[in-house]
């Protein structure tokens, strides 16, 4: 009897340990309230463009917790610079910046930031505007591509701004400097479109392409210097930057699946068709992919991560206004 009780106790203990290890995030987006309740159980990753200054800055708040200026970070965060997670390489004899990284490059960037394996990951963008939120979705995409399961990675909707708006305190301590031990796993090719797959999709005509840039760039009346030519992929539909997120009280958030289905109707975007999103360098398009694949739930969707940067600089055609 004593042995049986010991075995039962051991089994319960093992089950509890397994449950603790197997904690999942509730979805691709979490709230400040959820993160606050599970703060010690997850790896919190603050990401931004040149984020070190913001990481240690004091926030500026207005009435009713409106965020006038983001500052600080969720306590316990590690820090990832958005400029460190994409790679410059030579493709077909052309040197290109901001490409999808190799597993080795991305592993090195994550370990340098102090990322460790063993806990779910919550990504925290600055949360002030679309571009910072899409830095979060690009990191999310790359973590998913390099093996992190869907129930092990999420984004704090509204980022640090939402944390502040919820009334929670931030830290202004410097970023930790310890190396991490995270390693890239098996690559999920089902969510990444290569240039050859884009060409095949355009030729076949069954693929829906979504351009996630501002309308002037889609029309070809403006372009980023990184692109060799203006315009969009032939037949692509516009999902412009000002339709992807909603801002209130200084906080920029993603919306609901129902909201996006209404928006898709306005832009003639089908919510269940085979879909590839793109932009200039895969930054803004990662946000569109996140909306299509993770929020709306269209699992037959990919990100063309190298986007118009690769497409135009390797001499492929675009469509835009004449001249």
N, C-alpha and C positions, 0 to 999 in steps of 0.2 A: 504493500500500500504506500509506504514511504517512497519507494522508487517511482511508483506511478505518479505520485504527487510532484516529485522532483521533475519527472519528464514533462508533465503537463505545464508546470511553471516555466521550464526551459522553452517549451514550444510557444507559450504565450509571450515570453520575452523576445524570442526570435521574431515572432509575428509583429510585435510592436516595433522592433528595430527595423524590420522590412518596411512597415508602413511609414515610419519616419523617413527612411531613405527614399521611398517611392512617392513622396509628396508631389502632386502635379499642380501646375497653374490651372486656373479655371477656364482659360481661353486665351486667345492671342492678345487681348487687352485686359489689364487689371486696373482697378480703381486705387486711389490713395488709401482708402479705408482697408482694402484687402492687403495692400503692401504693408501698411502699418501693423496689421495683425500678424503678418508672416515675415516680418523684417529679418529675424534671425535665421529663418529657414531657407532663404534664397541668397543667391549672389546678385548684388545690385550693381549695375553697370551704368554709370553716367557717360553719355557720349555727346560730343559737340565739335564744332569747328574752332580750333585753337581754344580748347575748353579750360585750360589750366587757370586762367584769370577768373573765369566765371565760377569755377569750382571753389575758390576761396573768397569770392566777393560777397558782400552783404546785400541781401535783396532789398528792394524798395516797394513798400506796400501802400495801397490806398484804402479808401473806405470799403467796409464789408469784405475785407481780404482780397480786394482786387489787386492784381499783380502789376505794378508799374514797371518794375525791372527785375528780371530773374537774377538770383545770386545764390551761391552756396550749393549744397547737394544733399541728397537723402543720406542721413548718417549711415556709415558702413560701406559706402560706395567705393568701387574702384573707378578709374578714369581711362576712357578710350578717346583718343583724338581721331576724328573722322578721316583726317588726311593720312592716317597710318594703316587703314584697312583695305585700301585699293592699291594696285600695283602698276608701275610703268614697265612696258615690255615692247619688244620689236615684233610686229606681226606683218608677215609678207614684206619684210624689208622696211617697214614704216614704224618709227618709234611712236608709241601711243601712251598717253597718261591715263590714270584712273581706271584701269581695267579690273575685271574680276580677278582676284588673286589666286595663286596656286595654294594648295593645302599647306605647303611648307611656309610660305609667306604669311598666310593668315594665322597659322599656329604661332609663329614667332611674334606677331603683333599682339595676339591675345595674351600670350605668356608674359610679354614685356609689360602689359597693362596690369598683370597680377591675377588673371583669370585662372581659377582652379576648377577641376571636375568635381562632381559629386552632389551638387545642389541645382535646383531649377534656377534659371537666369531671368531676371527682370531688368529690361533695358529702360533707362530713364533719359530721354532727350531733355533739352532745356525747356521745350514746351511753349515757346514764344514764336509762332509763325510756322508756316508749312515746311520750310527748308530744314529747321531743326528736327521736326517730327519725322521727316523723311530720312534724316541721318539715322534715326532709330530704326526705321523700317529696313534700311540697307544693311545695318548690322544684324537685324533679325533675320533677313533673308540669307545672309552669308552663314550665320550660325545654323540655320535650318539646312542649307545646302551641304554644309560640312558635318552633318550627322546628328545635330541636336533634334530630339523628337518634338513634335508639336506640343505635347503636354509638359515640356520642360523649358520653354522659353516664351516670354510675353513682353509686351511693352506697357509701361505705365501711361495710360491715356491722359494726355496733357502734360506729361513729364514733370519736371521740377516745379513748373508754374502751378500745376494742379495740386501738387503736394503742399505748396505754400497757400494756395487758395482754400485748401481744406483745413487750414489752421495748424498744420504741423511744422515743427521746427526743422531747420536745416543746419548742417555743420559747415563750417568754413575752414576746417583743418586741411592741410595739404594732402595731396593724393598719396596713397601708400606706394612704396617703391619695391616691395618684395616681388620676385618673379613667380609666375603661376606655373601650373602643370597641365593646363588644358591641351588636348590634342584633337585635331580634325579627324573625323571618322569617315565612313563611306559617303561618297558624294551622291546627292539626290539629283540625277540628271533630268528627272521629270519636271523640275521647276525652273531650269535654266535653258534658255534658247541660245544656240550657237548661230553664227552668221550664216552657216549653210542651212540650218533649219529655218531661219528667217527667209532666205531665198526660196526654199522649197514651199513654205507657207504662202508667200506672195504669188508664186507660180501656180500653185494648186487652187487658190482662191477660196479655200474653206476655212482659213484661219482669220480670226478677227484681230487686227492690230490696233492698239490704243496708244495714242501719243499723249504723254502726261506733262507736256511743257506748256508754258503760257501761250495764249492764242496767237500773238504776233510771230512766235517761232514756228508754230504749226503752219501758219499761212505763208511763211517764207518772207515776211517783211522785216524780220529781224533774225539774227542768229548769234550764237555764242562763238567766240574766237576759236574754241577747240574743234568746231566743225569746219570742214572744208567747204561745204555748200549749204545753202538754206533750204527750207521746205521740209516735207514729211514723207514717210514711206507711202508708196502708191496705195490708195484705198484705205489708209489708216483713218480712224475716228479720233476726234479730239476729246480728251477728258482733262480740261484745263486746270491749272493749279488752284484757281479760286473756287473750284467746285469740289475739292477733295477733302477739305477740313472746315471746321467751324470754330470761330474765335469769340470768346466772351470773357469779360473781366480779366483780360490779359492772358488767358489760357487758350491754347489751340488744341482742339480734340478731334479725333475721328468720330464719325457718326455711326448710326445703326445700319444693319443690312437693309431694312425697309427704306430708310432715307436714300441709300445709294441706288436701290432699284428705281426709285422715283427719278433720281438724277440721271441714271442711265437712260431712262425713257426719253428725257429731254435731249440727250445727245445721241440717240439712236444706237446705243450700245446694248448688245444682248448679254444678259447676265449669266447664261449657261453655255455659250458657244466656246469652242477652242480659242483661246485668247493669248496674245503676247503683248506685254507692255514695254514701252521704251521711252527714252527722253534723249538727253545729250550724253550723259555718262552713266546712266543707271541709278542716279540718286533719286530724282523725282519719280521715276518709273517704279522704283521699289515701293513707294507709297501707293501707287496705282495697283501694283501687283498685290500688295497687302490688302487693299480694299477688295479686289476681285477674288483672290484666292482664300484669304483668311476670314474676312468679315462677311462677304456675300456667300462664300462657300463654293466657288467654281474651282474645283480641283484640277480641271483641265486647262490650267493657265500657267504661263511661264513669264519670266523676266528676261528680256534681252539686255543683259547687264552692261555690255560694251556699247550698246546703243548707237546714236548717230556719230559719236566720236569714231568708232571703228567703221561704221557703214560708209560715211562720207569720205573719210581719209583713205579708204581702200578703193575709192572710185566708183561707188555704187550710186544708182540714180535716186533723185528725190523729186517730189512734186510741190510746186509753190506758185505764187503769182509770177507772171512773166516779168523778166528783167531783174 
